[in-house]
Structure formats: structure tokens, C-alpha cells
Amino acid sequence: MADRTSQGGVPGAGQDGDGIRTFPFPVDLSVLGVGMQVGAMSPDRTWHEDAPLERVHRIDFHIVMLFDDGPVTHMVDFAEHEAAAGDLLWIRPGQVHRFSRTSGYHGTVLTMQPGFLPRATVEETGLYRYDLPPLLRPDEPQLAGLRAALAQLGREYEDTATLPFGLHTSVLRHSLTAFLLRLSHLAASSAQAPRGLADTTFTLFRDAVEKGFATNHSVSAYADALGYSRRTLVRAVRAATGETPKGFIDKRVTLEAKRLLAHTSLPIGRVGAAVGFPDAANFSKFFQLHTGTTPVAFRAELRGERGEGRTGRPAPLSKHYNTPVSDRS
């Protein structure tokens, strides 16, 4: 069974203007239409002709960038990451990100569509460990292994003549898995808090929250829908993430609210409604409880400190904007 998980946006948030634009995987640009691409980065690389590089947007696929030079500054979910030569940046589906106007992007980029790898491989490689850091700094032996695995993947990707399509796709999946296993090991080591593989109970809960967080905040409702007792669910989520199911749900809701407040012009009430709070006052109380500031103050601070100057470069980000909030496991 192929994996179909992605940390997507709320309904109605995929449009220009009021919402954050989400761009799909560009299947038409991949060799033979397979669910991945690998190749050289270009300073003017984009995913779609309507996606300006400096514009905040989402993607519904994975990106891994291996940089040949730097520094390169790239924003991912409320944090600016500065990458140097030999660093990697891993952006997962649904994360809000923005390219830098002033950085030169040189190196190798891998993109992968959700569903290209089987579910078991997805869990083994930690593709949806949103708690892991996006920016990875391998040591020399690790970097050599990653470069070799990525180069082999690139050769297999370009070689469309020696194997039938079905075998070609299978070889790509195996080569991609080898690279991702190295990458996920590096990511878990970088986090300095590696956890065991999530069991099926947590995986199902995580996927259910991703599909339902905009309307369902109830632990009991998720437990009932999945056929587990509340106690079983609590135990599984604690083992996988170190937190309670309610804490897991609330963090996902808070992250989406921050994204919409920071990167859209939706009124506060509509932001609240988009993440499951029809009453704006209740949304404000929830947001302040989990962030220490009100939605109005959060947005005002960002708008004040990220204003465009004559150079067109964003001003330094606020303390709230720099708070790491991608904490899903």
C-alpha cells in the first residue's frame, strides 16, 4: 500500500489572496512521469510558473536540497535557516516556505511525491517526522555517503533505456530508500532525541489528526473512530512523541493558525473557523494559551517587523516568527 499522508492546509486555504497557495508535485516535469525528480538546482528554480520564488507558499511533496555553496537563507515554518556548502534542507509536505531573493541556490535537489514509496518504507525513513530539524549538517563521512547515494539515484533516474518502466520505477524506489535511510539517520541524530519507530496506533492517529484537525479536537472522538480505548491511544502517542494526544492535536491546530495569521489576510474570525473555532473569542483564548500572545498581536508584530523596505528584503523576523513549531512526529 502506498503512503498518501501529507501535512496539508485547511480547506479553502489553497487560493491566492486570502489563503496560502499550495503547489502540487509537477509530474509533467519528471522523467517518464514517475513520482520523483532529482537534478541540479538552479538559482531561478521554481515548482510552477505562477510561484514566484520569494512568495510564501506550500507544496504537497517532499524537497531535499543538498547545497554546493552558501550561505543560503530559506524560511520554513516560522524559522529562517542558513545553509552552507555540504548542508541539506528537508522540506516536508504542507510546510510553509519561501526562497530567498538574495541567495544563490546551487547543488542538487530531490523532490518526491507522497505515495511514491510504500507505507512501511515511509515509516522506516521517518518521512513525516515533523519534529525533526529541516536543516541538516552532516560530517564528512556522512556527507560522502549521502552524495554517493544521491548520485546513484540520479543515474538511475536518468537511465530510461536499460530497463522496462516497471523495473525502472522499482529500482528508483530502492535507490531512493537507500538515500532516505541515510538522511533520516542524520536527521534523528541531529535532533539528539531519536525515538523508536512509531507503532500502527500512533500512525493511524497521526493521519486522522492531519485529516480532521480543522474540525475535530477531541481525543475521545479520534479514539472511537480508530477503534481504540483512550488509554491505548494515550500510551501510543506518549511512546512516539513524548506528549499527550491532546497536546499533539493542539500543536497541530496552533501551527496552522500561525501559518494563516502570518501568511494570509484572512480575518481573525475566519482563521479561527478554519482551524475549528466558530467563535472568535474561543479561538483567541486558545491561541493565547498556546503561544502567550493574542492572534491580533501575533499578526501585528509580524506585519510590523516583516515590512518590505525599499530594497524589497524582509526585515528581521519577530521572536514569535522564529519560534520552532513544526513538532509533529
C-alpha positions in Angstrom: 0.0 0.0 0.0 1.4 3.4 -0.9 1.6 6.2 1.5 -0.8 9.2 1.0 -0.1 11.3 4.1 0.7 15.0 3.8 0.6 17.9 6.2 -1.7 19.9 4.0 -3.6 23.1 4.7 -7.1 23.7 5.8 -10.0 23.7 3.4 -10.1 27.0 1.4 -6.6 28.0 2.2 -5.1 27.0 -1.2 -6.0 30.1 -3.1 -4.1 33.3 -3.8 -5.1 36.4 -1.8 -6.9 35.1 1.3 -5.0 31.8 1.5 -1.6 30.3 1.2 -1.1 28.9 -2.3 -0.4 25.2 -2.4 1.5 23.8 -5.4 1.3 20.1 -6.4 4.1 17.8 -7.4 5.0 18.7 -11.1 4.5 15.2 -12.5 4.7 16.6 -16.1 8.3 17.7 -15.5 9.6 14.3 -14.2 11.3 11.7 -16.4 8.6 9.2 -17.6 6.1 10.8 -15.2 7.5 8.9 -12.1 6.7 10.3 -8.7 10.1 11.9 -8.0 12.7 14.1 -9.6 16.4 14.6 -9.0 18.8 17.1 -10.7 20.9 20.2 -10.4 19.5 23.2 -8.6 19.1 26.5 -10.5 19.0 30.0 -8.9 15.7 30.6 -10.7 14.2 27.1 -10.0 10.5 27.1 -9.2 7.7 24.5 -9.0 5.2 26.3 -11.1 5.1 29.3 -13.5 2.8 31.1 -11.1 5.0 30.5 -8.0 7.4 33.5 -7.6 10.5 32.3 -5.7 10.2 34.9 -2.9 6.4 34.2 -2.3 5.4 32.3 0.7 3.7 29.0 -0.4 3.1 25.4 0.4 4.0 22.3 -1.5 2.3 18.9 -1.3 5.5 16.9 -1.8 9.0 16.4 -0.2 12.0 18.6 -1.2 15.6 17.8 -0.2 18.2 20.3 -1.2 22.0 19.5 -0.9 23.9 22.7 -1.3 27.3 23.0 -3.0 27.9 26.5 -1.8 26.4 29.1 0.6 25.3 30.7 2.7 21.7 30.2 1.5 18.8 31.5 3.7 15.5 29.7 3.4 12.3 30.1 5.5 10.5 27.0 6.7 7.5 27.3 9.1 8.4 30.4 11.1 12.2 29.9 11.1 14.9 31.2 8.9 17.6 28.5 8.2 21.0 29.4 6.9 22.6 26.6 4.9 26.3 26.4 4.0 28.1 24.1 1.4 27.5 20.5 2.4 24.3 21.2 4.3 20.9 19.7 3.4 17.5 21.2 3.8 14.5 18.8 4.1 11.1 20.4 3.5 8.1 18.2 4.1 4.6 18.3 2.5 2.4 21.1 3.8 5.1 23.1 5.4 5.0 26.8 4.5 8.3 28.0 3.0 9.9 30.8 1.0 13.0 31.1 -1.2 15.5 33.9 -0.5 15.7 36.7 -3.1 19.4 37.2 -2.3 20.7 33.6 -2.0 22.1 31.6 -4.9 20.8 28.1 -4.9 23.4 25.7 -6.2 23.7 22.0 -5.7 21.3 19.0 -6.1 17.6 19.0 -5.4 15.4 15.9 -4.9 11.6 16.1 -5.0 9.3 13.2 -4.1 5.5 12.8 -4.4 3.6 11.4 -1.4 2.6 7.9 -2.5 5.7 7.1 -4.4 7.1 4.9 -1.5 5.2 2.1 0.3 3.9 2.8 3.8 6.4 0.6 5.5 9.3 2.5 3.9 7.7 5.8 4.8 7.6 4.8 8.5 11.1 3.4 8.4 12.6 6.5 6.8 10.6 8.9 9.0 9.2 10.9 6.1 6.6 12.6 8.3 8.7 13.3 11.4 7.8 16.9 11.5 9.6 17.2 14.9 13.0 16.7 13.2 15.0 19.7 12.1 14.7 20.8 8.5 18.4 21.9 8.3 20.9 19.1 8.5 24.7 19.4 8.8 26.4 16.0 8.1 30.1 15.4 9.0 32.5 14.4 6.2 31.8 10.6 6.2 28.1 11.2 6.4 28.2 13.7 3.5 30.2 11.4 1.4 27.7 8.6 1.9 24.8 11.0 1.1 26.4 12.3 -2.0 27.2 8.8 -3.3 23.6 7.6 -2.7 22.1 10.8 -4.3 24.4 10.4 -7.3 23.4 6.8 -7.7 19.8 7.8 -7.5 20.4 10.5 -10.2 22.0 8.0 -12.5 19.1 5.6 -12.1 16.6 8.4 -12.6 18.2 9.4 -15.9 18.6 5.8 -17.2 15.4 5.2 -19.0 16.8 2.9 -21.7 18.1 -0.3 -20.0 15.0 -1.4 -18.0 11.3 -1.7 -18.7 9.3 1.1 -17.0 8.1 -1.2 -14.1 11.6 -2.3 -13.2 12.9 1.2 -13.7 10.4 2.5 -11.1 11.2 -0.3 -8.7 15.0 0.5 -8.9 14.2 4.1 -8.3 12.2 3.3 -5.2 15.1 1.1 -3.8 17.7 3.8 -4.6 15.5 6.5 -3.1 15.0 4.4 0.0 18.8 3.9 0.4 19.3 7.7 0.3 16.4 8.4 2.7 17.6 5.9 5.2 20.9 7.8 5.4 19.1 11.1 5.6 16.7 10.0 8.3 19.5 8.6 10.4 21.2 12.0 10.1 18.0 13.9 11.0 17.3 11.7 14.0 21.0 12.1 15.2 20.8 15.9 14.7 17.6 16.1 16.9 19.6 14.4 19.7 16.4 12.7 20.7 15.9 9.7 18.5 12.8 7.7 19.1 11.8 4.2 18.1 9.6 3.7 15.1 6.0 4.8 15.6 3.6 1.9 16.0 0.5 1.4 14.0 -1.7 3.0 16.6 0.2 6.3 16.5 0.5 6.3 12.8 -3.3 5.9 12.3 -3.9 8.6 14.9 -1.4 11.0 13.3 -3.1 10.5 9.9 -6.5 11.0 11.4 -5.5 14.2 13.1 -4.0 15.5 9.8 -7.3 14.9 8.0 -9.5 16.2 10.8 -7.7 18.8 13.0 -9.7 21.6 11.3 -13.0 20.3 12.7 -12.2 17.7 15.4 -10.1 18.5 18.6 -11.5 15.6 20.7 -9.2 12.8 21.8 -12.2 10.6 22.6 -13.6 11.1 19.1 -10.4 10.1 17.5 -10.1 7.0 19.8 -13.6 6.0 19.0 -13.2 6.5 15.2 -10.0 4.4 15.2 -11.4 1.7 17.5 -9.0 2.2 20.4 -9.6 3.0 24.0 -8.5 6.4 25.2 -5.9 4.8 27.4 -4.4 2.8 24.5 -4.2 6.0 22.4 -2.5 8.0 25.2 0.1 5.2 25.6 0.9 5.1 21.9 1.2 8.8 21.4 3.4 9.2 24.5 5.7 6.5 23.3 6.0 8.1 19.8 6.1 11.8 20.7 6.6 12.2 24.5 3.3 14.1 24.7 -0.4 13.6 25.2 -2.8 13.1 22.3 -4.5 16.4 23.3 -1.1 18.2 23.2 -0.4 16.7 19.8 -3.7 17.9 18.4 -3.4 21.4 19.9 0.1 21.8 18.5 -1.1 21.0 15.0 -4.0 23.4 15.3 -1.7 26.1 16.7 0.8 25.6 13.8 -2.0 26.0 11.2 -3.3 29.1 12.9 0.2 30.7 13.0 0.6 29.9 9.3 -2.7 31.5 8.4 -2.2 34.6 10.6 1.4 35.1 9.3 0.9 34.5 5.6 -2.7 35.3 4.7 -5.0 38.3 5.0 -7.9 36.2 6.4 -9.8 38.0 9.2 -9.1 36.6 12.7 -12.6 35.1 12.9 -12.1 33.2 9.6 -8.7 31.9 10.8 -10.4 30.6 13.9 -13.2 29.0 11.9 -10.6 27.4 9.6 -9.0 25.6 12.5 -12.2 24.5 14.3 -13.2 27.6 16.3 -16.5 29.1 15.1 -16.4 31.6 18.0 -13.6 34.1 17.6 -13.3 34.7 21.3 -12.7 31.0 22.0 -10.1 30.9 19.3 -8.3 33.9 20.8 -8.3 32.2 24.2 -6.9 29.0 22.7 -4.2 30.8 20.7 -3.1 32.9 23.7 -2.9 29.8 25.9 -0.6 28.1 23.5 1.5 31.0 22.2 1.5 33.6 25.0 0.1 36.2 22.7 -3.3 37.0 21.0 -3.9 36.4 17.3 -4.2 40.1 16.7 -0.9 40.9 18.5 0.9 38.0 16.7 -0.2 39.2 13.3 0.5 42.9 14.1 4.0 42.1 15.3 4.8 40.1 12.2 3.4 42.7 9.9 5.3 45.4 11.7 8.7 43.6 11.7 8.5 42.0 8.3 7.6 45.1 6.4 9.1 45.5 2.9 11.7 48.3 2.7 12.9 49.9 -0.5 15.3 47.0 -1.0 12.4 44.6 -1.1 14.1 42.4 1.5 12.2 41.3 4.6 13.0 43.0 7.9 14.3 40.8 10.8 11.7 38.3 12.0 10.0 38.6 15.3 10.5 36.3 18.3 7.2 34.7 17.6 8.0 34.1 14.0 11.3 32.4 14.9 9.7 30.0 17.3 10.1 26.5 16.0 6.7 25.0 15.8 6.9 22.0 13.5 6.7 19.4 16.2 4.8 16.5 14.8 6.2 13.1 14.9 
